[in-house]
Amino acid sequence: MNNINTPIKRNSGLQAAEFHSKKEAKAGDREYVRWVKEKMKAGKLTGILVENSKKEVVAGGCIWLKEKPPRPSAKKKDVPYLLSVHTEKAYRGKGLATLIVKESIKLAKKLGYPRVELHASKQGEGVYRRLGFERTNEMVNKFKS
Ligand SMILES: CC(C)(COP(=O)(O)OP(=O)(O)OC[C@H]1O[C@@H](n2cnc3c(N)ncnc32)[C@H](O)[C@@H]1OP(=O)(O)O)[C@@H](O)C(=O)NCCC(=O)NCCS
């Protein structure tokens, strides 16, 4: 549980830092870690972590079983959603994120799900595309005020 804080903090911190002050980003991190722990306890989220030879976490990602509204065609009430994919700078370009995404696809298949969903950052898009992810027709309306 302690280990998973590392990639989650760095990842959410980095993303939040693009939009808020450092203080707000830190508060966002704490809130996010709390949410992750809650979901883990409920059996709705699991982490996939990569350690180096010193047992330090150098890359990680989370699979969250995200609730979905019922649909006649859907056999499952939730969908595996991959989030917080992050690799420490010194370990990038070695295929670790690729490994994490592959493992999450394997896990989703093993649990009988037909798909994995995620929101891609610009940096992550290439990794996801190579592994078969494609854009959908999701839309958003970001209010100006
Ligand atoms: C995006 C991110 C997770 C990628 O992590 P990574 O471990 O470097 O990913 P990989 O090594 O699997 O792939 C990255 C690149 O290395 C290349 N690569 C893959 N395996 C490789 C290997 N064995 N040797 C060398 N390069 C390799 C890939 O082709 C890829 O190239 P790309 O830049 O064209 O996509 C990392 O840059 C990161 O943490 N970014 C900040 C957070 C973020 O944006 N996360 C994604 C959230 S959606």
The ligand as an SDF file (V2000), in Angstrom:
LIG
                    3D

 48 50  0  0  0  0  0  0  0  0999 V2000
    3.9850    8.0540  -20.8260 C   0  0  0  0  0  0  0  0  0  0  0  0
    4.9370    7.2430  -19.9510 C   0  0  0  0  0  0  0  0  0  0  0  0
    4.1230    6.5110  -18.9040 C   0  0  0  0  0  0  0  0  0  0  0  0
    5.6850    6.2470  -20.8520 C   0  0  0  0  0  0  0  0  0  0  0  0
    6.4810    5.4200  -19.9920 O   0  0  0  0  0  0  0  0  0  0  0  0
    7.6750    4.4930  -20.5530 P   0  0  0  0  0  0  0  0  0  0  0  0
    7.9340    3.4680  -19.5280 O   0  0  0  0  0  0  0  0  0  0  0  0
    8.7850    5.3470  -20.9790 O   0  0  0  0  0  0  0  0  0  0  0  0
    6.9590    3.8330  -21.8080 O   0  0  0  0  0  0  0  0  0  0  0  0
    7.5730    2.7570  -22.8230 P   0  0  0  0  0  0  0  0  0  0  0  0
    9.0150    2.6110  -22.5760 O   0  0  0  0  0  0  0  0  0  0  0  0
    6.7220    1.5710  -22.7670 O   0  0  0  0  0  0  0  0  0  0  0  0
    7.3080    3.4780  -24.1810 O   0  0  0  0  0  0  0  0  0  0  0  0
    7.7960    4.8150  -24.3720 C   0  0  0  0  0  0  0  0  0  0  0  0
    8.5890    4.8960  -25.6050 C   0  0  0  0  0  0  0  0  0  0  0  0
    9.7040    4.0570  -25.5480 O   0  0  0  0  0  0  0  0  0  0  0  0
    9.6840    3.1660  -26.6680 C   0  0  0  0  0  0  0  0  0  0  0  0
   10.0260    1.8270  -26.1640 N   0  0  0  0  0  0  0  0  0  0  0  0
    9.1980    0.8280  -25.8330 C   0  0  0  0  0  0  0  0  0  0  0  0
    9.8880   -0.2420  -25.4520 N   0  0  0  0  0  0  0  0  0  0  0  0
   11.1780    0.1060  -25.5180 C   0  0  0  0  0  0  0  0  0  0  0  0
   12.3740   -0.5770  -25.2310 C   0  0  0  0  0  0  0  0  0  0  0  0
   12.3630   -1.8500  -24.7870 N   0  0  0  0  0  0  0  0  0  0  0  0
   13.5260    0.0980  -25.4160 N   0  0  0  0  0  0  0  0  0  0  0  0
   13.5170    1.3770  -25.8600 C   0  0  0  0  0  0  0  0  0  0  0  0
   12.4140    2.0610  -26.1460 N   0  0  0  0  0  0  0  0  0  0  0  0
   11.2550    1.4380  -25.9790 C   0  0  0  0  0  0  0  0  0  0  0  0
    8.3060    3.1570  -27.1990 C   0  0  0  0  0  0  0  0  0  0  0  0
    8.3320    3.0020  -28.5970 O   0  0  0  0  0  0  0  0  0  0  0  0
    7.7900    4.5140  -26.7940 C   0  0  0  0  0  0  0  0  0  0  0  0
    7.9920    5.4800  -27.7850 O   0  0  0  0  0  0  0  0  0  0  0  0
    6.9810    6.7080  -28.0310 P   0  0  0  0  0  0  0  0  0  0  0  0
    7.6070    7.8710  -27.3390 O   0  0  0  0  0  0  0  0  0  0  0  0
    6.9410    6.8620  -29.4960 O   0  0  0  0  0  0  0  0  0  0  0  0
    5.6360    6.3780  -27.4390 O   0  0  0  0  0  0  0  0  0  0  0  0
    6.0020    8.1590  -19.2690 C   0  0  0  0  0  0  0  0  0  0  0  0
    6.5770    8.9850  -20.2410 O   0  0  0  0  0  0  0  0  0  0  0  0
    5.4300    9.0180  -18.1570 C   0  0  0  0  0  0  0  0  0  0  0  0
    5.3890    8.6040  -17.0070 O   0  0  0  0  0  0  0  0  0  0  0  0
    4.9750   10.2410  -18.5100 N   0  0  0  0  0  0  0  0  0  0  0  0
    4.3830   11.1640  -17.5150 C   0  0  0  0  0  0  0  0  0  0  0  0
    2.9940   10.6750  -17.0390 C   0  0  0  0  0  0  0  0  0  0  0  0
    2.0570   10.3620  -18.1690 C   0  0  0  0  0  0  0  0  0  0  0  0
    1.8930   11.1090  -19.1220 O   0  0  0  0  0  0  0  0  0  0  0  0
    1.4220    9.1670  -18.0470 N   0  0  0  0  0  0  0  0  0  0  0  0
    0.4400    8.6910  -18.9710 C   0  0  0  0  0  0  0  0  0  0  0  0
   -0.8990    8.9370  -18.3950 C   0  0  0  0  0  0  0  0  0  0  0  0
   -2.1420    8.5420  -19.6020 S   0  0  0  0  0  0  0  0  0  0  0  0
  1  2  1  0
  2  3  1  0
  2  4  1  0
  2 36  1  0
  4  5  1  0
  5  6  1  0
  6  7  2  0
  6  8  1  0
  6  9  1  0
  9 10  1  0
 10 11  2  0
 10 12  1  0
 10 13  1  0
 13 14  1  0
 14 15  1  0
 15 16  1  0
 15 30  1  0
 16 17  1  0
 17 18  1  0
 17 28  1  0
 18 19  1  0
 18 27  1  0
 19 20  2  0
 20 21  1  0
 21 22  1  0
 21 27  2  0
 22 23  1  0
 22 24  2  0
 24 25  1  0
 25 26  2  0
 26 27  1  0
 28 29  1  0
 28 30  1  0
 30 31  1  0
 31 32  1  0
 32 33  2  0
 32 34  1  0
 32 35  1  0
 36 37  1  0
 36 38  1  0
 38 39  2  0
 38 40  1  0
 40 41  1  0
 41 42  1  0
 42 43  1  0
 43 44  2  0
 43 45  1  0
 45 46  1  0
 46 47  1  0
 47 48  1  0
M  END
$$$$
